[in-house]
Amino acid sequence: MEATRKVISIVTPCYNEQDNVADCYEAVKRVFTDLLPAYDFEQVFCDNCSSDRTPEVLRELAAKDPRVKVILNAR
């Protein structure tokens, strides 16, 4: 019988962070790969109506990695 791995959710707020969200994602992924290999993770990015390319970058990350979730807030 295989034990169920625990999942840790990382919630990351974003506003006009097009140059930073990919680096943030990579840093979180590296922590789990190097330091917490016994855990699974999901990273939930919450964008607060960015006016730059943040939503597009987040969608690209989510398309490549199913552990990435995106919430886009609209006004």
C-alpha positions in Angstrom: 0.0 0.0 0.0 1.5 3.3 -1.1 1.1 6.3 1.2 -0.5 9.4 -0.2 1.9 12.3 -0.7 0.9 15.5 1.0 0.3 18.5 -1.3 1.4 22.0 -0.2 -0.3 24.9 -1.9 1.7 28.1 -2.5 -0.4 31.2 -3.2 1.4 34.0 -5.0 -0.3 37.4 -5.5 0.7 39.3 -8.6 0.3 42.8 -10.0 2.3 43.8 -13.0 4.9 41.1 -12.5 5.6 40.0 -16.0 9.3 40.0 -15.5 9.2 38.1 -12.2 6.5 35.4 -12.2 8.5 32.8 -14.2 11.5 33.3 -11.8 9.1 32.9 -8.8 7.7 29.7 -10.2 11.2 28.3 -10.9 12.3 29.2 -7.4 9.3 27.4 -5.8 9.8 24.4 -8.0 13.5 24.2 -7.1 12.7 24.3 -3.3 10.4 21.3 -3.7 12.8 19.4 -5.9 15.9 20.1 -3.8 14.6 20.4 -0.2 11.1 18.9 -0.1 11.1 15.9 -2.4 8.6 14.0 -0.3 5.9 16.6 -1.0 3.9 17.5 -4.0 2.9 21.2 -4.6 0.7 23.4 -6.5 1.3 27.1 -7.1 -1.7 29.3 -7.3 -1.0 32.7 -8.9 -3.7 35.4 -8.1 -3.4 38.2 -10.5 -5.0 41.5 -9.5 -5.9 43.0 -12.9 -2.4 43.5 -14.2 -2.0 45.9 -17.1 1.2 44.3 -18.4 1.7 40.8 -19.8 1.5 39.0 -16.4 -1.8 37.2 -17.3 -0.2 35.9 -20.6 2.9 34.7 -18.8 0.8 33.0 -16.1 -1.2 31.2 -18.8 2.0 30.0 -20.5 3.3 28.6 -17.2 -0.1 26.9 -16.5 -0.1 25.3 -20.0 3.3 23.8 -19.3 2.8 22.6 -15.7 -0.5 21.3 -14.4 0.7 22.2 -10.8 0.3 25.9 -11.8 -3.2 27.4 -11.2 -4.1 30.9 -12.3 -6.8 33.2 -10.9 -7.3 36.4 -12.9 -9.3 39.0 -11.0 -11.2 41.5 -13.1 -12.7 44.8 -12.1 
